[in-house]
Amino acid sequence: MNYMIDHKNKMIHNGRFAGDYCGLSQIEDNDKEHVSTQSTVDMLVNTKDYEKCSYCCGSFIPGFIQSVTESKTE
């Protein structure tokens, strides 16, 4: 898994689903870090008060929910 860490806002983004709705274009390069280990993400959440982005890490993933809903109704 690939994650982008926004150290300024203490926010963790899922690289697979992150996009404009997460505000990535507003994050300065020197505030970004890319990591690929779940243990790093867990450490930041559990000990440094970082949060996972509700758009790309949470239950709201634009497009994905719509396609799942549509496939269930067909």
N, CA, C and O atoms as a Tripos MOL2 file, in Angstrom:
@<TRIPOS>MOLECULE
protein
  296   295    74     0     0
PROTEIN
NO_CHARGES

@<TRIPOS>ATOM
      1 N           0.8560   -1.1760    0.0000 N.3       1 MET1
      2 CA          0.0000    0.0000    0.0000 C.3       1 MET1
      3 C           0.8970    1.2330    0.0000 C.2       1 MET1
      4 O           1.9580    1.2390    0.6250 O.2       1 MET1
      5 N           0.4740    2.2490   -0.6880 N.am      2 ASN2
      6 CA          1.2140    3.4960   -0.7690 C.3       2 ASN2
      7 C           0.4100    4.5930   -0.0680 C.2       2 ASN2
      8 O          -0.7740    4.7830   -0.3450 O.2       2 ASN2
      9 N           1.0630    5.3010    0.8330 N.am      3 TYR3
     10 CA          0.4140    6.3840    1.5660 C.3       3 TYR3
     11 C           1.1900    7.6750    1.3720 C.2       3 TYR3
     12 O           2.4140    7.6610    1.2440 O.2       3 TYR3
     13 N           0.4700    8.7930    1.3520 N.am      4 MET4
     14 CA          1.0920   10.1020    1.3370 C.3       4 MET4
     15 C           0.7620   10.7600    2.6700 C.2       4 MET4
     16 O          -0.4050   10.9190    3.0260 O.2       4 MET4
     17 N           1.8010   11.1380    3.3990 N.am      5 ILE5
     18 CA          1.6430   11.7510    4.7110 C.3       5 ILE5
     19 C           1.7730   13.2630    4.5690 C.2       5 ILE5
     20 O           2.7600   13.7630    4.0290 O.2       5 ILE5
     21 N           0.7780   13.9800    5.0520 N.am      6 ASP6
     22 CA          0.7920   15.4440    5.1050 C.3       6 ASP6
     23 C           1.1520   15.8100    6.5400 C.2       6 ASP6
     24 O           0.3040   15.7900    7.4320 O.2       6 ASP6
     25 N           2.4320   16.1480    6.7480 N.am      7 HIS7
     26 CA          2.8990   16.4180    8.1080 C.3       7 HIS7
     27 C           2.3820   17.7470    8.6590 C.2       7 HIS7
     28 O           2.2290   17.8840    9.8730 O.2       7 HIS7
     29 N           2.1150   18.7160    7.8060 N.am      8 LYS8
     30 CA          1.6280   20.0120    8.2790 C.3       8 LYS8
     31 C           0.2430   19.8830    8.9140 C.2       8 LYS8
     32 O          -0.0160   20.4600    9.9700 O.2       8 LYS8
     33 N          -0.6400   19.1270    8.2700 N.am      9 ASN9
     34 CA         -2.0130   18.9690    8.7550 C.3       9 ASN9
     35 C          -2.2500   17.6550    9.4890 C.2       9 ASN9
     36 O          -3.3700   17.3620    9.9070 O.2       9 ASN9
     37 N          -1.1820   16.8620    9.6440 N.am     10 LYS10
     38 CA         -1.2560   15.5610   10.3250 C.3      10 LYS10
     39 C          -2.3490   14.6790    9.7180 C.2      10 LYS10
     40 O          -3.2100   14.1450   10.4160 O.2      10 LYS10
     41 N          -2.2790   14.5480    8.3840 N.am     11 MET11
     42 CA         -3.2820   13.7900    7.6500 C.3      11 MET11
     43 C          -2.5940   12.7240    6.8040 C.2      11 MET11
     44 O          -1.5470   12.9700    6.2040 O.2      11 MET11
     45 N          -3.1970   11.5380    6.7660 N.am     12 ILE12
     46 CA         -2.6730   10.4140    5.9980 C.3      12 ILE12
     47 C          -3.6270   10.1390    4.8420 C.2      12 ILE12
     48 O          -4.8340    9.9960    5.0370 O.2      12 ILE12
     49 N          -3.0630   10.0670    3.6260 N.am     13 HIS13
     50 CA         -3.8570    9.8270    2.4270 C.3      13 HIS13
     51 C          -3.4740    8.4870    1.8100 C.2      13 HIS13
     52 O          -2.3020    8.1100    1.7970 O.2      13 HIS13
     53 N          -4.4680    7.7780    1.3020 N.am     14 ASN14
     54 CA         -4.2540    6.5180    0.6070 C.3      14 ASN14
     55 C          -3.8760    6.8460   -0.8330 C.2      14 ASN14
     56 O          -4.6760    7.4160   -1.5750 O.2      14 ASN14
     57 N          -2.6630    6.4890   -1.2230 N.am     15 GLY15
     58 CA         -2.1750    6.8270   -2.5550 C.3      15 GLY15
     59 C          -3.0190    6.2760   -3.6830 C.2      15 GLY15
     60 O          -3.0280    6.8360   -4.7800 O.2      15 GLY15
     61 N          -3.7170    5.2070   -3.4390 N.am     16 ARG16
     62 CA         -4.5370    4.5790   -4.4740 C.3      16 ARG16
     63 C          -5.8040    5.3850   -4.7740 C.2      16 ARG16
     64 O          -6.2520    5.4210   -5.9200 O.2      16 ARG16
     65 N          -6.3800    6.0250   -3.7680 N.am     17 PHE17
     66 CA         -7.6550    6.7160   -3.9360 C.3      17 PHE17
     67 C          -7.5720    8.2310   -3.7710 C.2      17 PHE17
     68 O          -8.5580    8.9250   -4.0190 O.2      17 PHE17
     69 N          -6.4310    8.7540   -3.3640 N.am     18 ALA18
     70 CA         -6.2980   10.1910   -3.1030 C.3      18 ALA18
     71 C          -6.4380   10.9920   -4.3930 C.2      18 ALA18
     72 O          -6.0370   10.5480   -5.4690 O.2      18 ALA18
     73 N          -7.0140   12.1760   -4.2550 N.am     19 GLY19
     74 CA         -7.1980   13.0330   -5.4210 C.3      19 GLY19
     75 C          -7.4690   14.4620   -5.0190 C.2      19 GLY19
     76 O          -7.1740   14.8700   -3.8950 O.2      19 GLY19
     77 N          -8.0320   15.2220   -5.9390 N.am     20 ASP20
     78 CA         -8.2990   16.6410   -5.7070 C.3      20 ASP20
     79 C          -9.2070   16.8760   -4.5100 C.2      20 ASP20
     80 O          -9.0290   17.8520   -3.7820 O.2      20 ASP20
     81 N         -10.1750   15.9970   -4.2990 N.am     21 TYR21
     82 CA        -11.1090   16.1500   -3.1840 C.3      21 TYR21
     83 C         -10.4070   16.0690   -1.8270 C.2      21 TYR21
     84 O         -10.9710   16.4930   -0.8180 O.2      21 TYR21
     85 N          -9.1990   15.5370   -1.7910 N.am     22 CYS22
     86 CA         -8.4170   15.4680   -0.5470 C.3      22 CYS22
     87 C          -7.6170   16.7490   -0.3080 C.2      22 CYS22
     88 O          -7.0800   16.9480    0.7820 O.2      22 CYS22
     89 N          -7.5350   17.6050   -1.3010 N.am     23 GLY23
     90 CA         -6.7600   18.8300   -1.1790 C.3      23 GLY23
     91 C          -5.2710   18.6310   -1.3840 C.2      23 GLY23
     92 O          -4.4720   19.4190   -0.8790 O.2      23 GLY23
     93 N          -4.8810   17.5990   -2.1110 N.am     24 LEU24
     94 CA         -3.4600   17.2970   -2.2980 C.3      24 LEU24
     95 C          -2.6990   18.4130   -2.9950 C.2      24 LEU24
     96 O          -1.5200   18.6220   -2.7130 O.2      24 LEU24
     97 N          -3.3490   19.1260   -3.8910 N.am     25 SER25
     98 CA         -2.6610   20.1880   -4.6270 C.3      25 SER25
     99 C          -2.2680   21.3560   -3.7300 C.2      25 SER25
    100 O          -1.4420   22.1800   -4.1220 O.2      25 SER25
    101 N          -2.8420   21.4390   -2.5440 N.am     26 GLN26
    102 CA         -2.5440   22.5330   -1.6230 C.3      26 GLN26
    103 C          -1.4520   22.1790   -0.6170 C.2      26 GLN26
    104 O          -1.0750   23.0150    0.2040 O.2      26 GLN26
    105 N          -0.9410   20.9480   -0.6720 N.am     27 ILE27
    106 CA          0.0860   20.5100    0.2710 C.3      27 ILE27
    107 C           1.4620   20.8020   -0.3220 C.2      27 ILE27
    108 O           1.7700   20.3740   -1.4340 O.2      27 ILE27
    109 N           2.2750   21.5240    0.4180 N.am     28 GLU28
    110 CA          3.6260   21.8580   -0.0290 C.3      28 GLU28
    111 C           4.4930   20.6050   -0.0790 C.2      28 GLU28
    112 O           4.3340   19.7000    0.7400 O.2      28 GLU28
    113 N           5.4110   20.5570   -1.0420 N.am     29 ASP29
    114 CA          6.2820   19.3900   -1.1980 C.3      29 ASP29
    115 C           7.0860   19.0770    0.0560 C.2      29 ASP29
    116 O           7.2940   17.9080    0.3820 O.2      29 ASP29
    117 N           7.5410   20.1150    0.7660 N.am     30 ASN30
    118 CA          8.3570   19.8650    1.9600 C.3      30 ASN30
    119 C           7.5280   19.3550    3.1410 C.2      30 ASN30
    120 O           8.0960   18.9590    4.1580 O.2      30 ASN30
    121 N           6.2010   19.3580    3.0270 N.am     31 ASP31
    122 CA          5.3210   18.8140    4.0690 C.3      31 ASP31
    123 C           4.8670   17.3950    3.7530 C.2      31 ASP31
    124 O           4.1910   16.7680    4.5680 O.2      31 ASP31
    125 N           5.2340   16.8740    2.5690 N.am     32 LYS32
    126 CA          4.7890   15.5520    2.1210 C.3      32 LYS32
    127 C           5.8460   14.4890    2.3960 C.2      32 LYS32
    128 O           7.0480   14.7490    2.3560 O.2      32 LYS32
    129 N           5.3610   13.2940    2.6720 N.am     33 GLU33
    130 CA          6.2310   12.1250    2.7590 C.3      33 GLU33
    131 C           5.4430   10.9410    2.2070 C.2      33 GLU33
    132 O           4.2610   10.7770    2.5110 O.2      33 GLU33
    133 N           6.0940   10.1300    1.4050 N.am     34 HIS34
    134 CA          5.4640    8.9330    0.8600 C.3      34 HIS34
    135 C           6.0070    7.7240    1.6020 C.2      34 HIS34
    136 O           7.2200    7.5470    1.7130 O.2      34 HIS34
    137 N           5.1110    6.8980    2.1060 N.am     35 VAL35
    138 CA          5.5020    5.6810    2.8220 C.3      35 VAL35
    139 C           4.7060    4.5030    2.2660 C.2      35 VAL35
    140 O           3.6350    4.6730    1.6840 O.2      35 VAL35
    141 N           5.2540    3.3100    2.4600 N.am     36 SER36
    142 CA          4.5770    2.1230    1.9350 C.3      36 SER36
    143 C           4.3240    1.0700    3.0040 C.2      36 SER36
    144 O           3.9160   -0.0490    2.6930 O.2      36 SER36
    145 N           4.5630    1.4220    4.2580 N.am     37 THR37
    146 CA          4.3760    0.4270    5.3150 C.3      37 THR37
    147 C           3.2090    0.7990    6.2240 C.2      37 THR37
    148 O           3.0740    1.9430    6.6580 O.2      37 THR37
    149 N           2.3800   -0.1870    6.4980 N.am     38 GLN38
    150 CA          1.2370    0.0030    7.3930 C.3      38 GLN38
    151 C           1.7040    0.3300    8.8040 C.2      38 GLN38
    152 O           1.0280    1.0670    9.5220 O.2      38 GLN38
    153 N           2.8500   -0.2090    9.2100 N.am     39 SER39
    154 CA          3.3480    0.0420   10.5690 C.3      39 SER39
    155 C           3.6640    1.5190   10.7860 C.2      39 SER39
    156 O           3.4550    2.0380   11.8820 O.2      39 SER39
    157 N           4.1640    2.1980    9.7610 N.am     40 THR40
    158 CA          4.4310    3.6390    9.8720 C.3      40 THR40
    159 C           3.1290    4.4050   10.0420 C.2      40 THR40
    160 O           3.0420    5.3090   10.8730 O.2      40 THR40
    161 N           2.1250    4.0520    9.2670 N.am     41 VAL41
    162 CA          0.8090    4.6910    9.3650 C.3      41 VAL41
    163 C           0.2170    4.4590   10.7510 C.2      41 VAL41
    164 O          -0.2760    5.3940   11.3830 O.2      41 VAL41
    165 N           0.2640    3.2250   11.2200 N.am     42 ASP42
    166 CA         -0.2730    2.8970   12.5450 C.3      42 ASP42
    167 C           0.4330    3.6770   13.6440 C.2      42 ASP42
    168 O          -0.2120    4.1550   14.5780 O.2      42 ASP42
    169 N           1.7560    3.8100   13.5410 N.am     43 MET43
    170 CA          2.5190    4.5570   14.5400 C.3      43 MET43
    171 C           2.0930    6.0210   14.5610 C.2      43 MET43
    172 O           1.9140    6.5940   15.6350 O.2      43 MET43
    173 N           1.9310    6.6320   13.3960 N.am     44 LEU44
    174 CA          1.5260    8.0370   13.3320 C.3      44 LEU44
    175 C           0.1320    8.2440   13.9100 C.2      44 LEU44
    176 O          -0.1050    9.2190   14.6240 O.2      44 LEU44
    177 N          -0.7830    7.3440   13.6090 N.am     45 VAL45
    178 CA         -2.1550    7.4500   14.1120 C.3      45 VAL45
    179 C          -2.1990    7.2230   15.6180 C.2      45 VAL45
    180 O          -2.8620    7.9650   16.3430 O.2      45 VAL45
    181 N          -1.5000    6.2060   16.0820 N.am     46 ASN46
    182 CA         -1.5900    5.8110   17.4920 C.3      46 ASN46
    183 C          -0.7390    6.6310   18.4470 C.2      46 ASN46
    184 O          -1.0770    6.7350   19.6260 O.2      46 ASN46
    185 N           0.3550    7.2190   17.9730 N.am     47 THR47
    186 CA          1.2460    7.9260   18.9010 C.3      47 THR47
    187 C           1.4520    9.4010   18.5830 C.2      47 THR47
    188 O           1.9050   10.1560   19.4430 O.2      47 THR47
    189 N           1.1280    9.8260   17.3650 N.am     48 LYS48
    190 CA          1.3890   11.2150   16.9660 C.3      48 LYS48
    191 C           0.1230   11.9930   16.6310 C.2      48 LYS48
    192 O           0.2010   13.1270   16.1580 O.2      48 LYS48
    193 N          -1.0450   11.3950   16.8730 N.am     49 ASP49
    194 CA         -2.3370   12.0570   16.6390 C.3      49 ASP49
    195 C          -2.6010   12.4350   15.1810 C.2      49 ASP49
    196 O          -3.2850   13.4230   14.9160 O.2      49 ASP49
    197 N          -2.0730   11.6660   14.2410 N.am     50 TYR50
    198 CA         -2.4060   11.8590   12.8340 C.3      50 TYR50
    199 C          -3.7680   11.2290   12.5760 C.2      50 TYR50
    200 O          -4.1960   10.3270   13.2970 O.2      50 TYR50
    201 N          -4.4430   11.7150   11.5390 N.am     51 GLU51
    202 CA         -5.7450   11.1730   11.1570 C.3      51 GLU51
    203 C          -5.6810   10.6630    9.7300 C.2      51 GLU51
    204 O          -4.8950   11.1520    8.9190 O.2      51 GLU51
    205 N          -6.5140    9.6780    9.4280 N.am     52 LYS52
    206 CA         -6.6420    9.1950    8.0620 C.3      52 LYS52
    207 C          -7.7040   10.0300    7.3560 C.2      52 LYS52
    208 O          -8.7610   10.3150    7.9200 O.2      52 LYS52
    209 N          -7.4180   10.4120    6.1380 N.am     53 CYS53
    210 CA         -8.3410   11.2190    5.3360 C.3      53 CYS53
    211 C          -9.6680   10.4870    5.1590 C.2      53 CYS53
    212 O          -9.6930    9.3200    4.7690 O.2      53 CYS53
    213 N         -10.7570   11.1700    5.4440 N.am     54 SER54
    214 CA        -12.0770   10.5420    5.3320 C.3      54 SER54
    215 C         -12.4690   10.2950    3.8750 C.2      54 SER54
    216 O         -13.3370    9.4650    3.6030 O.2      54 SER54
    217 N         -11.8410   11.0030    2.9380 N.am     55 TYR55
    218 CA        -12.1580   10.8100    1.5250 C.3      55 TYR55
    219 C         -11.4720    9.5790    0.9460 C.2      55 TYR55
    220 O         -12.1280    8.7490    0.3170 O.2      55 TYR55
    221 N         -10.1720    9.4490    1.1480 N.am     56 CYS56
    222 CA         -9.4420    8.3730    0.4720 C.3      56 CYS56
    223 C          -9.1160    7.1840    1.3730 C.2      56 CYS56
    224 O          -8.7670    6.1190    0.8640 O.2      56 CYS56
    225 N          -9.2150    7.3300    2.6570 N.am     57 CYS57
    226 CA         -8.9600    6.2140    3.5840 C.3      57 CYS57
    227 C         -10.2290    5.7500    4.2680 C.2      57 CYS57
    228 O         -10.2740    4.6520    4.8240 O.2      57 CYS57
    229 N         -11.2610    6.5780    4.2310 N.am     58 GLY58
    230 CA        -12.4920    6.2640    4.9450 C.3      58 GLY58
    231 C         -13.5100    5.5720    4.0790 C.2      58 GLY58
    232 O         -13.1850    4.9890    3.0450 O.2      58 GLY58
    233 N         -14.7270    5.6450    4.5120 N.am     59 SER59
    234 CA        -15.8070    4.9550    3.8110 C.3      59 SER59
    235 C         -16.2880    5.7150    2.5840 C.2      59 SER59
    236 O         -16.9970    5.1540    1.7480 O.2      59 SER59
    237 N         -15.9110    6.9850    2.4650 N.am     60 PHE60
    238 CA        -16.3390    7.7780    1.3100 C.3      60 PHE60
    239 C         -15.2390    7.7730    0.2570 C.2      60 PHE60
    240 O         -14.2370    8.4750    0.3910 O.2      60 PHE60
    241 N         -15.4330    6.9810   -0.7860 N.am     61 ILE61
    242 CA        -14.4980    6.9670   -1.9040 C.3      61 ILE61
    243 C         -15.3130    7.2840   -3.1550 C.2      61 ILE61
    244 O         -16.0150    6.4120   -3.6670 O.2      61 ILE61
    245 N         -15.2320    8.5280   -3.6600 N.am     62 PRO62
    246 CA        -16.0440    8.9360   -4.8080 C.3      62 PRO62
    247 C         -15.8710    7.9850   -5.9860 C.2      62 PRO62
    248 O         -14.7600    7.5410   -6.2770 O.2      62 PRO62
    249 N         -16.9560    7.6820   -6.6480 N.am     63 GLY63
    250 CA        -16.9080    6.7910   -7.7950 C.3      63 GLY63
    251 C         -17.0190    5.3390   -7.4010 C.2      63 GLY63
    252 O         -17.7790    4.5860   -8.0100 O.2      63 GLY63
    253 N         -16.2740    4.9350   -6.3930 N.am     64 PHE64
    254 CA        -16.2930    3.5400   -5.9490 C.3      64 PHE64
    255 C         -17.6600    3.1880   -5.3840 C.2      64 PHE64
    256 O         -18.2360    2.1610   -5.7430 O.2      64 PHE64
    257 N         -18.1800    4.0290   -4.5080 N.am     65 ILE65
    258 CA        -19.4710    3.7600   -3.8870 C.3      65 ILE65
    259 C         -20.5650    3.7480   -4.9490 C.2      65 ILE65
    260 O         -21.4450    2.8890   -4.9270 O.2      65 ILE65
    261 N         -20.5100    4.6870   -5.8640 N.am     66 GLN66
    262 CA        -21.5180    4.7530   -6.9140 C.3      66 GLN66
    263 C         -21.4950    3.4850   -7.7630 C.2      66 GLN66
    264 O         -22.5530    2.9340   -8.0670 O.2      66 GLN66
    265 N         -20.3110    3.0100   -8.1510 N.am     67 SER67
    266 CA        -20.2410    1.8220   -9.0010 C.3      67 SER67
    267 C         -20.6910    0.5800   -8.2590 C.2      67 SER67
    268 O         -21.3010   -0.3030   -8.8640 O.2      67 SER67
    269 N         -20.4110    0.4810   -6.9650 N.am     68 VAL68
    270 CA        -20.8610   -0.6590   -6.1690 C.3      68 VAL68
    271 C         -22.3770   -0.6440   -6.0580 C.2      68 VAL68
    272 O         -23.0210   -1.6830   -6.2020 O.2      68 VAL68
    273 N         -22.9470    0.5190   -5.8040 N.am     69 THR69
    274 CA        -24.3980    0.6580   -5.6830 C.3      69 THR69
    275 C         -25.0850    0.3100   -6.9990 C.2      69 THR69
    276 O         -26.0950   -0.3930   -7.0090 O.2      69 THR69
    277 N         -24.5400    0.7980   -8.1010 N.am     70 GLU70
    278 CA        -25.1310    0.5180   -9.4060 C.3      70 GLU70
    279 C         -25.0780   -0.9650   -9.7380 C.2      70 GLU70
    280 O         -26.0340   -1.5070  -10.2920 O.2      70 GLU70
    281 N         -23.9780   -1.6300   -9.4090 N.am     71 SER71
    282 CA        -23.8490   -3.0480   -9.7390 C.3      71 SER71
    283 C         -24.8050   -3.9040   -8.9100 C.2      71 SER71
    284 O         -25.2070   -4.9770   -9.3570 O.2      71 SER71
    285 N         -25.1730   -3.4510   -7.7170 N.am     72 LYS72
    286 CA        -26.1060   -4.2000   -6.8750 C.3      72 LYS72
    287 C         -27.5470   -4.0580   -7.3510 C.2      72 LYS72
    288 O         -28.3770   -4.9280   -7.0910 O.2      72 LYS72
    289 N         -27.8430   -2.9720   -8.0420 N.am     73 THR73
    290 CA        -29.2140   -2.7340   -8.4880 C.3      73 THR73
    291 C         -29.4860   -3.3030   -9.8770 C.2      73 THR73
    292 O         -30.6350   -3.3350  -10.3170 O.2      73 THR73
    293 N         -28.4600   -3.7440  -10.5600 N.am     74 GLU74
    294 CA        -28.6410   -4.2760  -11.9200 C.3      74 GLU74
    295 C         -29.1380   -5.6960  -11.8960 C.2      74 GLU74
    296 O         -29.3440   -6.2960  -12.9510 O.2      74 GLU74
@<TRIPOS>BOND
     1     1     2 1
     2     2     3 1
     3     3     4 2
     4     3     5 am
     5     5     6 1
     6     6     7 1
     7     7     8 2
     8     7     9 am
     9     9    10 1
    10    10    11 1
    11    11    12 2
    12    11    13 am
    13    13    14 1
    14    14    15 1
    15    15    16 2
    16    15    17 am
    17    17    18 1
    18    18    19 1
    19    19    20 2
    20    19    21 am
    21    21    22 1
    22    22    23 1
    23    23    24 2
    24    23    25 am
    25    25    26 1
    26    26    27 1
    27    27    28 2
    28    27    29 am
    29    29    30 1
    30    30    31 1
    31    31    32 2
    32    31    33 am
    33    33    34 1
    34    34    35 1
    35    35    36 2
    36    35    37 am
    37    37    38 1
    38    38    39 1
    39    39    40 2
    40    39    41 am
    41    41    42 1
    42    42    43 1
    43    43    44 2
    44    43    45 am
    45    45    46 1
    46    46    47 1
    47    47    48 2
    48    47    49 am
    49    49    50 1
    50    50    51 1
    51    51    52 2
    52    51    53 am
    53    53    54 1
    54    54    55 1
    55    55    56 2
    56    55    57 am
    57    57    58 1
    58    58    59 1
    59    59    60 2
    60    59    61 am
    61    61    62 1
    62    62    63 1
    63    63    64 2
    64    63    65 am
    65    65    66 1
    66    66    67 1
    67    67    68 2
    68    67    69 am
    69    69    70 1
    70    70    71 1
    71    71    72 2
    72    71    73 am
    73    73    74 1
    74    74    75 1
    75    75    76 2
    76    75    77 am
    77    77    78 1
    78    78    79 1
    79    79    80 2
    80    79    81 am
    81    81    82 1
    82    82    83 1
    83    83    84 2
    84    83    85 am
    85    85    86 1
    86    86    87 1
    87    87    88 2
    88    87    89 am
    89    89    90 1
    90    90    91 1
    91    91    92 2
    92    91    93 am
    93    93    94 1
    94    94    95 1
    95    95    96 2
    96    95    97 am
    97    97    98 1
    98    98    99 1
    99    99   100 2
   100    99   101 am
   101   101   102 1
   102   102   103 1
   103   103   104 2
   104   103   105 am
   105   105   106 1
   106   106   107 1
   107   107   108 2
   108   107   109 am
   109   109   110 1
   110   110   111 1
   111   111   112 2
   112   111   113 am
   113   113   114 1
   114   114   115 1
   115   115   116 2
   116   115   117 am
   117   117   118 1
   118   118   119 1
   119   119   120 2
   120   119   121 am
   121   121   122 1
   122   122   123 1
   123   123   124 2
   124   123   125 am
   125   125   126 1
   126   126   127 1
   127   127   128 2
   128   127   129 am
   129   129   130 1
   130   130   131 1
   131   131   132 2
   132   131   133 am
   133   133   134 1
   134   134   135 1
   135   135   136 2
   136   135   137 am
   137   137   138 1
   138   138   139 1
   139   139   140 2
   140   139   141 am
   141   141   142 1
   142   142   143 1
   143   143   144 2
   144   143   145 am
   145   145   146 1
   146   146   147 1
   147   147   148 2
   148   147   149 am
   149   149   150 1
   150   150   151 1
   151   151   152 2
   152   151   153 am
   153   153   154 1
   154   154   155 1
   155   155   156 2
   156   155   157 am
   157   157   158 1
   158   158   159 1
   159   159   160 2
   160   159   161 am
   161   161   162 1
   162   162   163 1
   163   163   164 2
   164   163   165 am
   165   165   166 1
   166   166   167 1
   167   167   168 2
   168   167   169 am
   169   169   170 1
   170   170   171 1
   171   171   172 2
   172   171   173 am
   173   173   174 1
   174   174   175 1
   175   175   176 2
   176   175   177 am
   177   177   178 1
   178   178   179 1
   179   179   180 2
   180   179   181 am
   181   181   182 1
   182   182   183 1
   183   183   184 2
   184   183   185 am
   185   185   186 1
   186   186   187 1
   187   187   188 2
   188   187   189 am
   189   189   190 1
   190   190   191 1
   191   191   192 2
   192   191   193 am
   193   193   194 1
   194   194   195 1
   195   195   196 2
   196   195   197 am
   197   197   198 1
   198   198   199 1
   199   199   200 2
   200   199   201 am
   201   201   202 1
   202   202   203 1
   203   203   204 2
   204   203   205 am
   205   205   206 1
   206   206   207 1
   207   207   208 2
   208   207   209 am
   209   209   210 1
   210   210   211 1
   211   211   212 2
   212   211   213 am
   213   213   214 1
   214   214   215 1
   215   215   216 2
   216   215   217 am
   217   217   218 1
   218   218   219 1
   219   219   220 2
   220   219   221 am
   221   221   222 1
   222   222   223 1
   223   223   224 2
   224   223   225 am
   225   225   226 1
   226   226   227 1
   227   227   228 2
   228   227   229 am
   229   229   230 1
   230   230   231 1
   231   231   232 2
   232   231   233 am
   233   233   234 1
   234   234   235 1
   235   235   236 2
   236   235   237 am
   237   237   238 1
   238   238   239 1
   239   239   240 2
   240   239   241 am
   241   241   242 1
   242   242   243 1
   243   243   244 2
   244   243   245 am
   245   245   246 1
   246   246   247 1
   247   247   248 2
   248   247   249 am
   249   249   250 1
   250   250   251 1
   251   251   252 2
   252   251   253 am
   253   253   254 1
   254   254   255 1
   255   255   256 2
   256   255   257 am
   257   257   258 1
   258   258   259 1
   259   259   260 2
   260   259   261 am
   261   261   262 1
   262   262   263 1
   263   263   264 2
   264   263   265 am
   265   265   266 1
   266   266   267 1
   267   267   268 2
   268   267   269 am
   269   269   270 1
   270   270   271 1
   271   271   272 2
   272   271   273 am
   273   273   274 1
   274   274   275 1
   275   275   276 2
   276   275   277 am
   277   277   278 1
   278   278   279 1
   279   279   280 2
   280   279   281 am
   281   281   282 1
   282   282   283 1
   283   283   284 2
   284   283   285 am
   285   285   286 1
   286   286   287 1
   287   287   288 2
   288   287   289 am
   289   289   290 1
   290   290   291 1
   291   291   292 2
   292   291   293 am
   293   293   294 1
   294   294   295 1
   295   295   296 2
@<TRIPOS>SUBSTRUCTURE
     1 MET1         2 RESIDUE 1 A MET
     2 ASN2         6 RESIDUE 1 A ASN
     3 TYR3        10 RESIDUE 1 A TYR
     4 MET4        14 RESIDUE 1 A MET
     5 ILE5        18 RESIDUE 1 A ILE
     6 ASP6        22 RESIDUE 1 A ASP
     7 HIS7        26 RESIDUE 1 A HIS
     8 LYS8        30 RESIDUE 1 A LYS
     9 ASN9        34 RESIDUE 1 A ASN
    10 LYS10       38 RESIDUE 1 A LYS
    11 MET11       42 RESIDUE 1 A MET
    12 ILE12       46 RESIDUE 1 A ILE
    13 HIS13       50 RESIDUE 1 A HIS
    14 ASN14       54 RESIDUE 1 A ASN
    15 GLY15       58 RESIDUE 1 A GLY
    16 ARG16       62 RESIDUE 1 A ARG
    17 PHE17       66 RESIDUE 1 A PHE
    18 ALA18       70 RESIDUE 1 A ALA
    19 GLY19       74 RESIDUE 1 A GLY
    20 ASP20       78 RESIDUE 1 A ASP
    21 TYR21       82 RESIDUE 1 A TYR
    22 CYS22       86 RESIDUE 1 A CYS
    23 GLY23       90 RESIDUE 1 A GLY
    24 LEU24       94 RESIDUE 1 A LEU
    25 SER25       98 RESIDUE 1 A SER
    26 GLN26      102 RESIDUE 1 A GLN
    27 ILE27      106 RESIDUE 1 A ILE
    28 GLU28      110 RESIDUE 1 A GLU
    29 ASP29      114 RESIDUE 1 A ASP
    30 ASN30      118 RESIDUE 1 A ASN
    31 ASP31      122 RESIDUE 1 A ASP
    32 LYS32      126 RESIDUE 1 A LYS
    33 GLU33      130 RESIDUE 1 A GLU
    34 HIS34      134 RESIDUE 1 A HIS
    35 VAL35      138 RESIDUE 1 A VAL
    36 SER36      142 RESIDUE 1 A SER
    37 THR37      146 RESIDUE 1 A THR
    38 GLN38      150 RESIDUE 1 A GLN
    39 SER39      154 RESIDUE 1 A SER
    40 THR40      158 RESIDUE 1 A THR
    41 VAL41      162 RESIDUE 1 A VAL
    42 ASP42      166 RESIDUE 1 A ASP
    43 MET43      170 RESIDUE 1 A MET
    44 LEU44      174 RESIDUE 1 A LEU
    45 VAL45      178 RESIDUE 1 A VAL
    46 ASN46      182 RESIDUE 1 A ASN
    47 THR47      186 RESIDUE 1 A THR
    48 LYS48      190 RESIDUE 1 A LYS
    49 ASP49      194 RESIDUE 1 A ASP
    50 TYR50      198 RESIDUE 1 A TYR
    51 GLU51      202 RESIDUE 1 A GLU
    52 LYS52      206 RESIDUE 1 A LYS
    53 CYS53      210 RESIDUE 1 A CYS
    54 SER54      214 RESIDUE 1 A SER
    55 TYR55      218 RESIDUE 1 A TYR
    56 CYS56      222 RESIDUE 1 A CYS
    57 CYS57      226 RESIDUE 1 A CYS
    58 GLY58      230 RESIDUE 1 A GLY
    59 SER59      234 RESIDUE 1 A SER
    60 PHE60      238 RESIDUE 1 A PHE
    61 ILE61      242 RESIDUE 1 A ILE
    62 PRO62      246 RESIDUE 1 A PRO
    63 GLY63      250 RESIDUE 1 A GLY
    64 PHE64      254 RESIDUE 1 A PHE
    65 ILE65      258 RESIDUE 1 A ILE
    66 GLN66      262 RESIDUE 1 A GLN
    67 SER67      266 RESIDUE 1 A SER
    68 VAL68      270 RESIDUE 1 A VAL
    69 THR69      274 RESIDUE 1 A THR
    70 GLU70      278 RESIDUE 1 A GLU
    71 SER71      282 RESIDUE 1 A SER
    72 LYS72      286 RESIDUE 1 A LYS
    73 THR73      290 RESIDUE 1 A THR
    74 GLU74      294 RESIDUE 1 A GLU
